[in-house]
Amino acid sequence: PVRSILDAGCGTGLFRKPFAAAMPRARYEGLETSDYLCHRYQWTKGSVVDFAPRSARDLLICYDVLQYLDDRDAARAIANLAKLTSAALYISALTREDWRENCDRTRTDRAVHLRPGDWYRRRLRRRFKYLGFGVWLRKDVTAILWDMERP
């Protein structure tokens, strides 16, 4: 069961309502570096790079954040992800391949660090196993997956 959600780099909190609808008993917490957004939305001030809460959350969201960090900070953030969640991570980052093949360049922020997807996957695999559709599970967490659910 998901009782707590941390949305790292939450911005205005676009995931708050969908997760409240899907998991109404889960406590949602936004983590944000912007003083303005923290004040306006009552988010927790901090960065995914070095945030160290007293306890990990059941689900960590890190959506379109890592591409804004340089290589060193992005690697530090990925290492910190396993400390921020006790179970699952939902993550997305704009990759070099996405820039070339998938995104609408007229609507996508260009002020990012484009890295290959493998750069992220190599680092995530140290502490997580991939379940699919952007969801990663900590390696020390057991999940029973049906054969057709496996990546």
Phi and psi in degrees as a GROMACS rama.xvg file:
@    title "Ramachandran Plot"
@    xaxis  label "Phi"
@    yaxis  label "Psi"
@TYPE xy
-95.5735  112.813  VAL-2
-105.596  -20.8478  ARG-3
-143.006  138.998  SER-4
-128.383  131.468  ILE-5
-115.738  121.914  LEU-6
-104.226  98.8918  ASP-7
-82.6075  120.744  ALA-8
77.4093  43.7797  GLY-9
-71.5799  -17.9092  CYS-10
61.3229  -121.637  GLY-11
-88.4839  -0.96168  THR-12
84.8431  41.6564  GLY-13
-61.0102  -23.8332  LEU-14
-87.013  -10.0999  PHE-15
-58.7345  -52.8864  ARG-16
-65.9981  -46.1654  LYS-17
-60.3423  -39.0292  PRO-18
-72.4651  -32.8602  PHE-19
-65.1073  -36.9796  ALA-20
-70.3478  -40.5602  ALA-21
-79.4519  -33.0769  ALA-22
-135.61  72.5527  MET-23
-62.7949  -21.2298  PRO-24
-89.1325  -9.07281  ARG-25
-79.6185  139.118  ALA-26
-87.7384  122.6  ARG-27
-98.1884  131.29  TYR-28
-129.027  130.116  GLU-29
-95.5356  138.148  GLY-30
-116.549  126.732  LEU-31
-148.228  147.861  GLU-32
-90.1249  -20.5547  THR-33
-75.9173  121.958  SER-34
-59.1861  -43.1564  ASP-35
-59.7292  -50.3043  TYR-36
-65.5601  -37.7779  LEU-37
-61.9026  -43.0107  CYS-38
-68.0756  -46.3761  HIS-39
-65.5767  -42.185  ARG-40
-108.604  2.00749  TYR-41
63.8844  37.7551  GLN-42
-80.4178  164.252  TRP-43
-81.3326  133.952  THR-44
-81.6608  127.252  LYS-45
165.021  175.362  GLY-46
-124.756  144.503  SER-47
-61.4092  -19.6702  VAL-48
-64.2223  -41.6262  VAL-49
-140.318  10.8349  ASP-50
-61.1263  133.874  PHE-51
-134.863  84.1022  ALA-52
-73.2347  166.27  PRO-53
-64.8411  -33.1651  ARG-54
-141.646  151.008  SER-55
-75.835  157.246  ALA-56
-98.8491  156.93  ARG-57
-64.3648  -41.4514  ASP-58
-128.18  130.467  LEU-59
-113.877  130.983  LEU-60
-108.666  129.658  ILE-61
-136.935  82.9002  CYS-62
-107.416  117.019  TYR-63
54.2868  48.1028  ASP-64
-115.509  -46.3462  VAL-65
-61.9403  -29.1154  LEU-66
-68.6139  -14.1315  GLN-67
-86.7291  -7.55439  TYR-68
-100.036  146.059  LEU-69
-68.6577  171.015  ASP-70
-55.2761  -44.3236  ASP-71
-62.6988  -49.3865  ARG-72
-70.1294  -35.2461  ASP-73
-63.9313  -41.6109  ALA-74
-64.6145  -40.6186  ALA-75
-64.5671  -40.1362  ARG-76
-62.8743  -45.2732  ALA-77
-62.0474  -39.6677  ILE-78
-64.1099  -31.7104  ALA-79
-79.0303  -19.5075  ASN-80
-57.429  -40.1486  LEU-81
-66.8644  -23.2827  ALA-82
-80.5014  -23.3227  LYS-83
-88.0446  -18.9711  LEU-84
-124.995  142.258  THR-85
-91.5002  -9.71674  SER-86
-143.733  -70.2048  ALA-87
-123.968  153.791  ALA-88
-130.933  130.03  LEU-89
-109.603  119.416  TYR-90
-136.54  145.245  ILE-91
-147.485  143.758  SER-92
-150.57  139.336  ALA-93
-67.3233  123.564  LEU-94
-106.903  169.853  THR-95
-59.0171  -40.5803  ARG-96
-66.085  -40.2117  GLU-97
-62.1925  -41.4344  ASP-98
-60.5226  -41.7779  TRP-99
-73.6166  -38.5617  ARG-100
-115.95  -23.9047  GLU-101
-118.401  -39.7529  ASN-102
-83.0066  157.144  CYS-103
-85.7491  104.662  ASP-104
-65.7496  -17.5484  ARG-105
-78.692  -14.7608  THR-106
-121.442  -0.0639485  ARG-107
-106.251  135.455  THR-108
-61.4144  127.818  ASP-109
-90.9761  -13.9731  ARG-110
-84.1713  62.7885  ALA-111
-135.543  170.229  VAL-112
-99.6191  108.842  HIS-113
-87.4939  118.046  LEU-114
-122.635  156.821  ARG-115
-65.2411  149.745  PRO-116
-57.4331  -34.4223  GLY-117
-63.1824  -28.3157  ASP-118
-58.4436  -45.2352  TRP-119
-71.3949  -47.7272  TYR-120
-59.4645  -41.5363  ARG-121
-57.9957  -44.6142  ARG-122
-72.329  -39.1519  ARG-123
-65.4867  -37.9831  LEU-124
-64.231  -16.4899  ARG-125
-64.8882  -32.9501  ARG-126
-125.395  -10.119  ARG-127
-130.358  159.933  PHE-128
-118.965  141.314  LYS-129
-82.4226  130.262  TYR-130
-101.366  -25.6005  LEU-131
123.388  158.168  GLY-132
51.4834  38.2516  PHE-133
83.6215  2.56772  GLY-134
-99.9995  127.778  VAL-135
-121.502  143.379  TRP-136
-115.81  137.658  LEU-137
-55.6892  143.707  ARG-138
-63.659  -25.8334  LYS-139
-88.5277  6.98407  ASP-140
-105.736  132.955  VAL-141
-94.2676  130.058  THR-142
-132.118  135.503  ALA-143
-93.0969  117.448  ILE-144
-113.883  134.949  LEU-145
-68.363  156.147  TRP-146
-52.1712  -44.4043  ASP-147
-75.0411  -6.84882  MET-148
-92.1954  -9.93481  GLU-149
-79.9869  140.295  ARG-150
